[in-house]
């Protein structure tokens, strides 16, 4: 989640899927009785919800990929 504005996260369904997987894993950890991991995955899910659903700002459409490394062109 270092770059939340990465083009991969532009579709809403992907951002919701990340949050849903974290929430589901929290429920799994609570079900098996491991509260430490449940707290950790719950915190990650809460952070993901904040970053991807509440405070998400997509990158501008005019962004270009950095040029490929290689020999300089004359």
Secondary structure, DSSP 8 states (H G I E B T S, - for coil): ---TTSGGG-SHHHHHHHHHHHHHHHHHHHHHT-HHHHHHHHHHHHHHHIIIIIS-----TT-------SS---
